[in-house]
Amino acid sequence: MTENTITVEVAYALPHKQSILEVQVAEGTTALEAARQSSIVNAYPEIDLDNAKLGIFGKIVSPTQVVRAGERVEIYRPLQADPKEVRKARAARARERRASGEES
């Protein structure tokens, strides 16, 4: 008896480079298994699949999420900075500019 396979894509992107690999996997394969089977870590050895956040078409999913034919598993890079902290710092700089402009 042959195993049914499906085609999915595995995607990873850096600011200057991105890859989308098509991979044939068995039905019932999880997002993490699909990422592993794609061998994308050969091109991007910095990927830590055991700790990476995964998504399907822009929505974060559990690594154990079973993929369906035609889906794209996305491997997300860790954030470089906390977005909340970045917004706070930007707001503080804007307040400082306004305050210094008012004093002139």
VOZALO-27169 format. One record per residue: residue number from 1; x, y negated, z negated of N, C-alpha, C in turn. Coordinates in nm, 4 decimals, always signed. Each point is the difference from the previous one (the first is absolute). Last residue first. Example, Ala and Ser with C-alpha at 12.3 -4.5 7.8 and 13.67 -1.06 7.14 Angstrom:
REM residues 2
<pt num="2" n_px="+1.2850" n_py="+0.2250" n_pz="-0.7080" ca_px="+0.0820" ca_py="-0.1190" ca_pz="-0.0060" c_px="-0.0770" c_py="-0.1090" c_pz="-0.0730"/>
<pt num="1" n_px="+0.0290" n_py="+0.5720" n_pz="+0.0070" ca_px="-0.0890" ca_py="-0.1190" ca_pz="+0.0000" c_px="+0.0900" c_py="-0.1200" c_pz="+0.0000"/>
***
This chain:
REM residues 104
<pt num="104" n_px="+1.2000" n_py="-7.6998" n_pz="-2.2330" ca_px="+0.0824" ca_py="-0.0882" ca_pz="+0.0838" c_px="-0.0604" c_py="-0.1358" c_pz="+0.0168"/>
<pt num="103" n_px="-0.2023" n_py="+0.3887" n_pz="-0.2266" ca_px="+0.0854" ca_py="-0.0848" ca_pz="-0.0845" c_px="+0.0798" c_py="-0.1008" c_pz="+0.0806"/>
<pt num="102" n_px="-0.2814" n_py="+0.3333" n_pz="+0.2017" ca_px="-0.0847" ca_py="-0.0960" ca_pz="-0.0723" c_px="+0.0854" c_py="-0.0968" c_pz="-0.0818"/>
<pt num="101" n_px="+0.2033" n_py="+0.3618" n_pz="+0.2299" ca_px="-0.0520" ca_py="-0.0960" ca_pz="+0.0970" c_px="-0.0824" c_py="-0.1070" c_pz="-0.0669"/>
<pt num="100" n_px="+0.1603" n_py="+0.3658" n_pz="-0.2518" ca_px="+0.1123" ca_py="-0.0882" ca_pz="+0.0346" c_px="-0.0433" c_py="-0.1051" c_pz="+0.1016"/>
<pt num="99" n_px="-0.3173" n_py="+0.3246" n_pz="-0.1281" ca_px="+0.0361" ca_py="-0.0815" ca_pz="-0.1175" c_px="+0.1140" c_py="-0.0959" c_pz="+0.0360"/>
<pt num="98" n_px="-0.1333" n_py="+0.3175" n_pz="+0.3242" ca_px="-0.1052" ca_py="-0.1012" ca_pz="-0.0198" c_px="+0.0372" c_py="-0.0940" c_pz="-0.1139"/>
<pt num="97" n_px="+0.2846" n_py="+0.3628" n_pz="+0.0763" ca_px="+0.0080" ca_py="-0.0967" ca_pz="+0.1120" c_px="-0.1031" c_py="-0.1098" c_pz="-0.0167"/>
<pt num="96" n_px="-0.0091" n_py="+0.3539" n_pz="-0.3098" ca_px="+0.1191" ca_py="-0.0831" ca_pz="-0.0199" c_px="+0.0125" c_py="-0.1046" c_pz="+0.1101"/>
<pt num="95" n_px="-0.3405" n_py="+0.3226" n_pz="+0.0386" ca_px="-0.0304" ca_py="-0.0940" ca_pz="-0.1089" c_px="+0.1181" c_py="-0.0940" c_pz="-0.0234"/>
<pt num="94" n_px="+0.0634" n_py="+0.3458" n_pz="+0.3080" ca_px="-0.0934" ca_py="-0.0996" ca_pz="+0.0545" c_px="-0.0356" c_py="-0.1029" c_pz="-0.1060"/>
<pt num="93" n_px="+0.2625" n_py="+0.3660" n_pz="-0.1314" ca_px="+0.0776" ca_py="-0.0905" ca_pz="+0.0856" c_px="-0.0899" c_py="-0.1100" c_pz="+0.0574"/>
<pt num="92" n_px="-0.2092" n_py="+0.3372" n_pz="-0.2477" ca_px="+0.0816" ca_py="-0.0831" ca_pz="-0.0889" c_px="+0.0827" c_py="-0.0992" c_pz="+0.0822"/>
<pt num="91" n_px="-0.2506" n_py="+0.3234" n_pz="+0.2328" ca_px="-0.0884" ca_py="-0.0999" ca_pz="-0.0608" c_px="+0.0791" c_py="-0.0941" c_pz="-0.0901"/>
<pt num="90" n_px="+0.2283" n_py="+0.3635" n_pz="+0.1856" ca_px="-0.0361" ca_py="-0.0951" ca_pz="+0.1056" c_px="-0.0878" c_py="-0.1111" c_pz="-0.0563"/>
<pt num="89" n_px="+0.1104" n_py="+0.3558" n_pz="-0.2864" ca_px="+0.1177" ca_py="-0.0834" ca_pz="+0.0259" c_px="-0.0303" c_py="-0.1051" c_pz="+0.1059"/>
<pt num="88" n_px="-0.3330" n_py="+0.3187" n_pz="-0.0926" ca_px="+0.0203" ca_py="-0.0892" ca_pz="-0.1154" c_px="+0.1168" c_py="-0.0945" c_pz="+0.0244"/>
<pt num="87" n_px="-0.0811" n_py="+0.3363" n_pz="+0.3212" ca_px="-0.1029" ca_py="-0.1048" ca_pz="+0.0052" c_px="+0.0171" c_py="-0.0990" c_pz="-0.1148"/>
<pt num="86" n_px="+0.2816" n_py="+0.3757" n_pz="+0.0017" ca_px="+0.0339" ca_py="-0.0875" ca_pz="+0.1129" c_px="-0.1004" c_py="-0.1139" c_pz="+0.0094"/>
<pt num="85" n_px="-0.0823" n_py="+0.3388" n_pz="-0.3134" ca_px="+0.1110" ca_py="-0.0858" ca_pz="-0.0432" c_px="+0.0405" c_py="-0.0973" c_pz="+0.1104"/>
<pt num="84" n_px="-0.3247" n_py="+0.3230" n_pz="+0.1009" ca_px="-0.0540" ca_py="-0.0950" ca_pz="-0.0985" c_px="+0.1083" c_py="-0.0969" c_pz="-0.0454"/>
<pt num="83" n_px="+0.1183" n_py="+0.3599" n_pz="+0.2916" ca_px="-0.0736" ca_py="-0.1089" ca_pz="+0.0663" c_px="-0.0573" c_py="-0.1026" c_pz="-0.0974"/>
<pt num="82" n_px="+0.4491" n_py="+0.2926" n_pz="-0.0688" ca_px="-0.1393" ca_py="+0.0095" ca_pz="-0.0422" c_px="-0.0768" c_py="-0.1170" c_pz="+0.0612"/>
<pt num="81" n_px="+0.4358" n_py="+0.2066" n_pz="+0.2430" ca_px="-0.0361" ca_py="-0.0926" ca_pz="-0.1072" c_px="-0.1479" c_py="+0.0190" c_pz="-0.0316"/>
<pt num="80" n_px="+0.2087" n_py="+0.2865" n_pz="+0.3054" ca_px="+0.1228" ca_py="-0.0658" ca_pz="-0.0424" c_px="-0.0250" c_py="-0.0933" c_pz="-0.1172"/>
<pt num="79" n_px="-0.2771" n_py="+0.4647" n_pz="+0.1367" ca_px="-0.0010" ca_py="-0.1453" ca_pz="+0.0076" c_px="+0.1329" c_py="-0.0560" c_pz="-0.0492"/>
<pt num="78" n_px="-0.0275" n_py="+0.4916" n_pz="+0.2277" ca_px="-0.0280" ca_py="-0.0677" ca_pz="-0.1276" c_px="+0.0028" c_py="-0.1511" c_pz="+0.0196"/>
<pt num="77" n_px="-0.1471" n_py="+0.3040" n_pz="+0.4126" ca_px="+0.1224" ca_py="-0.0356" ca_pz="-0.0721" c_px="-0.0376" c_py="-0.0631" c_pz="-0.1331"/>
<pt num="76" n_px="-0.3045" n_py="+0.3640" n_pz="+0.2891" ca_px="+0.0201" ca_py="-0.1390" ca_pz="-0.0387" c_px="+0.1303" c_py="-0.0177" c_pz="-0.0761"/>
<pt num="75" n_px="-0.2374" n_py="+0.3403" n_pz="+0.3843" ca_px="+0.0887" ca_py="+0.0035" ca_pz="-0.1160" c_px="+0.0340" c_py="-0.1441" c_pz="-0.0326"/>
<pt num="74" n_px="-0.4250" n_py="+0.2556" n_pz="+0.2773" ca_px="+0.0952" ca_py="-0.1107" ca_pz="-0.0102" c_px="+0.0790" c_py="+0.0139" c_pz="-0.1288"/>
<pt num="73" n_px="-0.3137" n_py="+0.3086" n_pz="+0.3676" ca_px="+0.0505" ca_py="-0.0058" ca_pz="-0.1372" c_px="+0.1070" c_py="-0.1083" c_pz="-0.0033"/>
<pt num="72" n_px="-0.4277" n_py="+0.0946" n_pz="+0.3403" ca_px="+0.1380" ca_py="-0.0486" ca_pz="-0.0101" c_px="+0.0355" c_py="-0.0103" c_pz="-0.1478"/>
<pt num="71" n_px="-0.3796" n_py="+0.3151" n_pz="+0.3113" ca_px="+0.0306" ca_py="-0.0994" ca_pz="-0.1031" c_px="+0.1476" c_py="-0.0378" c_pz="+0.0042"/>
<pt num="70" n_px="-0.2258" n_py="+0.3396" n_pz="+0.2803" ca_px="+0.0013" ca_py="-0.1376" ca_pz="+0.0487" c_px="+0.0335" c_py="-0.1047" c_pz="-0.1040"/>
<pt num="69" n_px="-0.1868" n_py="+0.4656" n_pz="-0.1716" ca_px="+0.0537" ca_py="-0.0226" ca_pz="+0.1339" c_px="-0.0104" c_py="-0.1472" c_pz="+0.0384"/>
<pt num="68" n_px="+0.0206" n_py="+0.0888" n_pz="-0.5160" ca_px="-0.0858" ca_py="+0.0483" ca_pz="+0.1072" c_px="+0.0627" c_py="-0.0363" c_pz="+0.1342"/>
<pt num="67" n_px="+0.1802" n_py="+0.0909" n_pz="-0.5490" ca_px="-0.0097" ca_py="-0.0829" ca_pz="+0.1202" c_px="-0.0906" c_py="+0.0660" c_pz="+0.1031"/>
<pt num="66" n_px="+0.0262" n_py="+0.0129" n_pz="-0.5641" ca_px="+0.0076" ca_py="+0.0812" ca_pz="+0.1216" c_px="-0.0222" c_py="-0.0908" c_pz="+0.1209"/>
<pt num="65" n_px="+0.2021" n_py="-0.1315" n_pz="-0.4970" ca_px="-0.1118" ca_py="-0.0224" ca_pz="+0.0929" c_px="+0.0216" c_py="+0.0844" c_pz="+0.1251"/>
<pt num="64" n_px="+0.3053" n_py="-0.0560" n_pz="-0.3826" ca_px="-0.0695" ca_py="+0.1278" ca_pz="+0.0218" c_px="-0.1219" c_py="-0.0135" c_pz="+0.0915"/>
<pt num="63" n_px="+0.2718" n_py="-0.3725" n_pz="-0.1462" ca_px="+0.0843" ca_py="+0.0866" ca_pz="+0.0834" c_px="-0.0675" c_py="+0.1342" c_pz="+0.0319"/>
<pt num="62" n_px="-0.3042" n_py="-0.4315" n_pz="-0.0832" ca_px="+0.0796" ca_py="+0.0920" ca_pz="-0.0813" c_px="+0.0878" c_py="+0.0827" c_pz="+0.0939"/>
<pt num="61" n_px="-0.1451" n_py="-0.4823" n_pz="+0.1713" ca_px="-0.0614" ca_py="+0.1287" ca_pz="-0.0306" c_px="+0.0940" c_py="+0.0791" c_pz="-0.0907"/>
<pt num="60" n_px="-0.1066" n_py="-0.5369" n_pz="+0.2218" ca_px="+0.0835" ca_py="+0.0885" ca_pz="-0.0807" c_px="-0.0780" c_py="+0.1261" c_pz="-0.0334"/>
<pt num="59" n_px="-0.0771" n_py="-0.2984" n_pz="+0.4410" ca_px="-0.0577" ca_py="+0.0236" ca_pz="-0.1321" c_px="+0.0878" c_py="+0.0988" c_pz="-0.0757"/>
<pt num="58" n_px="+0.0825" n_py="-0.1372" n_pz="+0.4637" ca_px="-0.0012" ca_py="-0.1183" ca_pz="-0.0850" c_px="-0.0631" c_py="+0.0163" c_pz="-0.1366"/>
<pt num="57" n_px="+0.0380" n_py="+0.3662" n_pz="+0.3316" ca_px="-0.0583" ca_py="-0.1174" ca_pz="+0.0656" c_px="-0.0192" c_py="-0.1160" c_pz="-0.0972"/>
<pt num="56" n_px="+0.1594" n_py="+0.3611" n_pz="-0.2642" ca_px="-0.0539" ca_py="+0.0417" ca_pz="+0.1282" c_px="-0.0762" c_py="-0.1190" c_pz="+0.0552"/>
<pt num="55" n_px="+0.4314" n_py="+0.0743" n_pz="-0.3812" ca_px="-0.1311" ca_py="-0.0479" ca_pz="+0.0387" c_px="-0.0435" c_py="+0.0634" c_pz="+0.1296"/>
<pt num="54" n_px="+0.3836" n_py="+0.0240" n_pz="-0.4543" ca_px="-0.0439" ca_py="+0.0403" ca_pz="+0.1329" c_px="-0.1381" c_py="-0.0567" c_pz="+0.0274"/>
<pt num="53" n_px="+0.4684" n_py="-0.0807" n_pz="-0.3365" ca_px="-0.1457" ca_py="-0.0126" ca_pz="+0.0146" c_px="-0.0329" c_py="+0.0348" c_pz="+0.1446"/>
<pt num="52" n_px="+0.4395" n_py="+0.1997" n_pz="-0.2625" ca_px="-0.0541" ca_py="-0.1004" ca_pz="+0.0915" c_px="-0.1522" c_py="-0.0022" c_pz="-0.0060"/>
<pt num="51" n_px="+0.3194" n_py="+0.3063" n_pz="-0.2288" ca_px="-0.0478" ca_py="-0.1167" ca_pz="-0.0740" c_px="-0.0642" c_py="-0.1077" c_pz="+0.0873"/>
<pt num="50" n_px="+0.1823" n_py="+0.4196" n_pz="+0.1669" ca_px="-0.0598" ca_py="+0.0427" ca_pz="-0.1268" c_px="-0.0601" c_py="-0.1171" c_pz="-0.0772"/>
<pt num="49" n_px="+0.2469" n_py="-0.0604" n_pz="+0.4110" ca_px="-0.1369" ca_py="+0.0473" ca_pz="+0.0192" c_px="-0.0673" c_py="+0.0408" c_pz="-0.1298"/>
<pt num="48" n_px="+0.3885" n_py="-0.3379" n_pz="+0.1392" ca_px="-0.0157" ca_py="+0.0970" ca_pz="-0.1090" c_px="-0.1439" c_py="+0.0488" c_pz="+0.0034"/>
<pt num="47" n_px="+0.3583" n_py="-0.2597" n_pz="+0.3659" ca_px="-0.1362" ca_py="+0.0347" ca_pz="-0.0420" c_px="+0.0060" c_py="+0.1067" c_pz="-0.1083"/>
<pt num="46" n_px="+0.3857" n_py="-0.1675" n_pz="+0.2416" ca_px="-0.0342" ca_py="-0.0732" ca_pz="-0.1222" c_px="-0.1404" c_py="+0.0331" c_pz="-0.0503"/>
<pt num="45" n_px="+0.2001" n_py="+0.1629" n_pz="+0.4197" ca_px="+0.0379" ca_py="+0.0766" ca_pz="-0.1203" c_px="-0.0332" c_py="-0.0701" c_pz="-0.1314"/>
<pt num="44" n_px="-0.1631" n_py="-0.0070" n_pz="+0.5156" ca_px="-0.0027" ca_py="-0.0970" ca_pz="-0.1095" c_px="+0.0343" c_py="+0.0717" c_pz="-0.1306"/>
<pt num="43" n_px="+0.0008" n_py="+0.2425" n_pz="+0.4043" ca_px="+0.0233" ca_py="-0.1327" ca_pz="+0.0578" c_px="+0.0103" c_py="-0.1081" c_pz="-0.1068"/>
<pt num="42" n_px="-0.0932" n_py="+0.4421" n_pz="-0.1295" ca_px="+0.1243" ca_py="+0.0091" ca_pz="+0.0764" c_px="+0.0359" c_py="-0.1351" c_pz="+0.0609"/>
<pt num="41" n_px="-0.4107" n_py="+0.0693" n_pz="-0.2310" ca_px="+0.1128" ca_py="-0.0345" ca_pz="-0.0873" c_px="+0.1336" c_py="+0.0167" c_pz="+0.0713"/>
<pt num="40" n_px="-0.4171" n_py="+0.1281" n_pz="+0.1991" ca_px="+0.0275" ca_py="-0.1436" ca_pz="+0.0117" c_px="+0.1176" c_py="-0.0412" c_pz="-0.0884"/>
<pt num="39" n_px="-0.2397" n_py="+0.4425" n_pz="+0.1091" ca_px="+0.1455" ca_py="-0.0212" ca_pz="-0.0097" c_px="+0.0382" c_py="-0.1466" c_pz="+0.0145"/>
<pt num="38" n_px="-0.4432" n_py="+0.2462" n_pz="-0.0129" ca_px="+0.0374" ca_py="-0.0911" ca_pz="+0.1085" c_px="+0.1512" c_py="-0.0195" c_pz="+0.0075"/>
<pt num="37" n_px="-0.2190" n_py="+0.2521" n_pz="-0.3477" ca_px="+0.0130" ca_py="+0.0756" ca_pz="+0.1244" c_px="+0.0414" c_py="-0.0878" c_pz="+0.1178"/>
<pt num="36" n_px="-0.0885" n_py="-0.1988" n_pz="-0.4282" ca_px="+0.1181" ca_py="+0.0876" ca_pz="-0.0055" c_px="+0.0227" c_py="+0.0709" c_pz="+0.1334"/>
<pt num="35" n_px="-0.3888" n_py="-0.2563" n_pz="-0.0437" ca_px="+0.1175" ca_py="-0.0879" ca_pz="+0.0003" c_px="+0.1282" c_py="+0.0833" c_pz="-0.0019"/>
<pt num="34" n_px="-0.4019" n_py="+0.2319" n_pz="-0.0451" ca_px="+0.0133" ca_py="-0.0514" ca_pz="+0.1366" c_px="+0.1228" c_py="-0.0905" c_pz="+0.0112"/>
<pt num="33" n_px="-0.1164" n_py="+0.1571" n_pz="-0.4270" ca_px="+0.0541" ca_py="+0.1082" ca_pz="+0.0830" c_px="+0.0200" c_py="-0.0460" c_pz="+0.1438"/>
<pt num="32" n_px="-0.2087" n_py="-0.2996" n_pz="-0.2962" ca_px="+0.1408" ca_py="+0.0185" ca_pz="-0.0339" c_px="+0.0633" c_py="+0.1090" c_pz="+0.0848"/>
<pt num="31" n_px="-0.4624" n_py="-0.0711" n_pz="+0.0465" ca_px="+0.0738" ca_py="-0.1162" ca_pz="+0.0504" c_px="+0.1499" c_py="+0.0161" c_pz="-0.0277"/>
<pt num="30" n_px="-0.2633" n_py="+0.4587" n_pz="+0.0316" ca_px="-0.0156" ca_py="-0.1245" ca_pz="-0.0755" c_px="+0.0823" c_py="-0.1114" c_pz="+0.0643"/>
<pt num="29" n_px="-0.2438" n_py="+0.4532" n_pz="+0.2290" ca_px="+0.1267" ca_py="-0.0606" ca_pz="-0.0409" c_px="-0.0264" c_py="-0.1313" c_pz="-0.0725"/>
<pt num="28" n_px="-0.3275" n_py="+0.2941" n_pz="+0.2232" ca_px="+0.0136" ca_py="+0.0100" ca_pz="-0.1450" c_px="+0.1296" c_py="-0.0573" c_pz="-0.0534"/>
<pt num="27" n_px="-0.0007" n_py="+0.1786" n_pz="+0.4940" ca_px="-0.1178" ca_py="-0.0548" ca_pz="-0.0669" c_px="+0.0165" c_py="+0.0216" c_pz="-0.1495"/>
<pt num="26" n_px="+0.4498" n_py="-0.0281" n_pz="+0.2629" ca_px="-0.1106" ca_py="+0.0927" ca_pz="-0.0198" c_px="-0.1186" c_py="-0.0735" c_pz="-0.0614"/>
<pt num="25" n_px="+0.3472" n_py="-0.2663" n_pz="+0.3162" ca_px="-0.0050" ca_py="+0.0611" ca_pz="-0.1329" c_px="-0.1184" c_py="+0.0957" c_pz="-0.0065"/>
<pt num="24" n_px="+0.3307" n_py="-0.3315" n_pz="+0.3491" ca_px="-0.1015" ca_py="+0.1053" ca_pz="-0.0028" c_px="+0.0067" c_py="+0.0660" c_pz="-0.1375"/>
<pt num="23" n_px="+0.1508" n_py="-0.5201" n_pz="+0.1600" ca_px="+0.0373" ca_py="+0.1307" ca_pz="-0.0542" c_px="-0.1198" c_py="+0.0938" c_pz="+0.0024"/>
<pt num="22" n_px="+0.2336" n_py="-0.5173" n_pz="+0.1628" ca_px="-0.1132" ca_py="+0.0905" ca_pz="+0.0148" c_px="+0.0453" c_py="+0.1380" c_pz="-0.0468"/>
<pt num="21" n_px="+0.1837" n_py="-0.5111" n_pz="-0.1375" ca_px="+0.0309" ca_py="+0.1330" ca_pz="+0.0506" c_px="-0.1269" c_py="+0.0838" c_pz="+0.0074"/>
<pt num="20" n_px="+0.1920" n_py="-0.5320" n_pz="-0.0342" ca_px="-0.1228" ca_py="+0.0773" ca_pz="-0.0109" c_px="+0.0282" c_py="+0.1329" c_pz="+0.0678"/>
<pt num="19" n_px="+0.2976" n_py="-0.4552" n_pz="-0.2039" ca_px="-0.0101" ca_py="+0.1287" ca_pz="+0.0672" c_px="-0.1371" c_py="+0.0597" c_pz="-0.0249"/>
<pt num="18" n_px="+0.3107" n_py="-0.5061" n_pz="-0.0175" ca_px="-0.1096" ca_py="+0.0856" ca_pz="-0.0449" c_px="+0.0009" c_py="+0.1293" c_pz="+0.0805"/>
<pt num="17" n_px="+0.3048" n_py="-0.4920" n_pz="-0.1405" ca_px="-0.0089" ca_py="+0.1275" ca_pz="+0.0694" c_px="-0.1192" c_py="+0.0795" c_pz="-0.0530"/>
<pt num="16" n_px="+0.1463" n_py="-0.4308" n_pz="-0.1738" ca_px="+0.0589" ca_py="-0.0076" ca_pz="+0.1327" c_px="-0.0155" c_py="+0.1283" c_pz="+0.0820"/>
<pt num="15" n_px="-0.1710" n_py="-0.0590" n_pz="-0.4603" ca_px="-0.0271" ca_py="-0.1279" ca_pz="+0.0668" c_px="+0.0478" c_py="-0.0037" c_pz="+0.1457"/>
<pt num="14" n_px="-0.1289" n_py="+0.4733" n_pz="-0.1649" ca_px="+0.0879" ca_py="-0.0977" ca_pz="-0.0636" c_px="-0.0275" c_py="-0.1323" c_pz="+0.0702"/>
<pt num="13" n_px="-0.2977" n_py="+0.4906" n_pz="-0.0362" ca_px="+0.0455" ca_py="-0.1246" ca_pz="+0.0619" c_px="+0.0913" c_py="-0.0774" c_pz="-0.0933"/>
<pt num="12" n_px="-0.2771" n_py="+0.5064" n_pz="+0.1344" ca_px="+0.0821" ca_py="-0.0698" ca_pz="-0.0994" c_px="+0.0537" c_py="-0.1241" c_pz="+0.0685"/>
<pt num="11" n_px="-0.3800" n_py="+0.4501" n_pz="+0.0828" ca_px="+0.0560" ca_py="-0.1317" ca_pz="+0.0311" c_px="+0.0797" c_py="-0.0549" c_pz="-0.1178"/>
<pt num="10" n_px="-0.2468" n_py="+0.4655" n_pz="+0.2526" ca_px="+0.0640" ca_py="-0.0444" ca_pz="-0.1238" c_px="+0.0744" c_py="-0.1285" c_pz="+0.0342"/>
<pt num="9" n_px="-0.4385" n_py="+0.3087" n_pz="+0.2239" ca_px="+0.1177" ca_py="-0.0857" ca_pz="+0.0129" c_px="+0.0522" c_py="-0.0323" c_pz="-0.1387"/>
<pt num="8" n_px="-0.2866" n_py="+0.4466" n_pz="+0.2160" ca_px="-0.0067" ca_py="-0.1222" ca_pz="-0.0796" c_px="+0.1255" c_py="-0.0816" c_pz="+0.0300"/>
<pt num="7" n_px="-0.2975" n_py="+0.4672" n_pz="+0.1870" ca_px="+0.1033" ca_py="-0.0996" ca_pz="+0.0239" c_px="-0.0270" c_py="-0.1212" c_pz="-0.0881"/>
<pt num="6" n_px="-0.1187" n_py="+0.5536" n_pz="-0.0643" ca_px="-0.0520" ca_py="-0.1314" ca_pz="+0.0367" c_px="+0.1178" c_py="-0.0924" c_pz="+0.0228"/>
<pt num="5" n_px="-0.1187" n_py="+0.5775" n_pz="-0.0226" ca_px="+0.0835" ca_py="-0.1169" ca_pz="-0.0248" c_px="-0.0717" c_py="-0.1261" c_pz="+0.0471"/>
<pt num="4" n_px="-0.0979" n_py="+0.5524" n_pz="-0.1586" ca_px="-0.0457" ca_py="-0.1184" ca_pz="+0.0720" c_px="+0.0892" c_py="-0.1173" c_pz="-0.0369"/>
<pt num="3" n_px="+0.1511" n_py="+0.5280" n_pz="+0.0037" ca_px="-0.0400" ca_py="-0.1094" ca_pz="-0.0878" c_px="-0.0435" c_py="-0.1187" c_pz="+0.0845"/>
<pt num="2" n_px="-0.0270" n_py="+0.5402" n_pz="+0.1345" ca_px="+0.0808" ca_py="-0.1214" ca_pz="+0.0072" c_px="-0.0591" c_py="-0.1081" c_pz="-0.0887"/>
<pt num="1" n_px="+0.0009" n_py="+0.5662" n_pz="-0.0077" ca_px="-0.0853" ca_py="-0.1186" ca_pz="+0.0000" c_px="+0.0895" c_py="-0.1243" c_pz="+0.0000"/>
***
